[in-house]
């Protein structure tokens, strides 16, 4: 297990409830980052690609809006990457940058959260356009 994964796991345990949005801004940031990482490692979903549009895009938009320029830049860089190795590399950088952002802003652990990352859903864009019938061979 990488150090970033361990740290995010600890933060998740500390700040994120079993269900629903987190009570603090830091918790919602961790929840959003965990959503993106989990969907990649367990289901192969990528931000802006296929089913990842539905599962990851809102969390990515939330992080880009809440975590400063460095995180927003990494979100922009990872958006739409299909190659697993390239995606994993940037995802690791994104996880590390989110941790740095939280460490630089410890007040977010006490800041009341009034938003849900899923409020950042774009109904027109966050739709899986993959057509399984296109892959069928006759």
N, C-alpha and C positions, 0 to 999 in steps of 0.2 A: 504494500500500500504506500502510495506516495504521501509525502508530508502534507501537501495541499488537501488531498482527500481526507486524511486524518483530521486536519484542522477544521475543514468544512463539516465533517461528521460531528466533531465536538460542538461546534457552533450550532449545528442543527439540533442536537440534543438539548442544548441550553436555551435556544431561542424560538424554536418552531413547535407549535402545538400538533397534536396527533391529526387534526383535520382543520380545514379552514385557514383563513389568512392569519398571519402572525400578529401579535399584539404590538410589536415594536417595528420600526423601520428596518433596523438591522436584521431582525428575524425574517421579514419579508424579502429582504435582499438575499439572505441565505436560502430561503425557500425557493426563490426564483433560480438561483445558481444551481441548487440541488436538482431542481426540475430538469434543467438543461443537461446536466451531467448524467443524471439517472436515465433519461430518455436515450442518451447516446450509448452509454455502457450496457444497458439492458435490452434496448430495442433497436438500436442503430439509427435513431432519429437524429437528423441534423436541422439546425435552424435554417429556415427558408427553403427546405427541400422536402418534397413529397409530404408524408404524414407529419413530419417535423414542423410543417407550417402550422398545423393545428396544435401540436403538443408543446412546441418550443417558442414559437414566435412571440406570444404575449410576454413570456418571462424574459426573453431577450430585450424586447422593447422597454420593459420595466427597468431592467438593469442599465440600459443605455440612458434612460431618463434620470435615474437616481444616483448613479455611481461615478459621475465625473467623466472627463474627456478621455482618459486612458481606457476605461472600460467601454465607453461608447465606440472608441476607435477599434477595439478588438471585436466588438459585436459586429461592426461594419465589415471587418476583415473576414470573419468566419461565416457571415451570412451567405448562404447558397453554395457552400463548398460541398461537393459530393464525395470527393476522395477521402476515405477514412483516415489515412495517415496524416494528411494535411489538416483535416478537421481536428483530430486528436491533439495535434501539436498546438494549435491555436486555443483549443479548449483548455489545455493545461495552463497556458499563459493567462487565459481569462480567469480561471479559478484563482490563480496566484494574485492577479490584480484586484479581484474582488476582496480577497483576504486583506491585502494591503490597504485598500480603501476603508474597510471596516476598522482596521488597526489605527489608521490616521484619524478616524472619526468615531471615537468610542462613545460619544454622546448619543449615537444612533441606537445603542442598546437600551436607552431609556426613553427615546423619542416615540411618542404614541403614533402608531400606524393607522391611517384612515383609508388606505387603499389596498386593493387586492391586485396581484400581478395580472390576473385574468381580466381586469378592467382595461388592459392594454391590448386586448384582442381587436383585430381589424377584420370585420365580417367578410369583407370583399377579398382580402389577401390571404387570410389564414385558413385556406381550404386546400385539402389534398387533391391535386389535379391528376394524380397517377391513375392510369387506366389499366387494370389488370388484363383486360382483353387484348391489349396491344402486345403483351408478352407471350400469348398463346401461339403455339406453332401448330399448324394443321398438316 
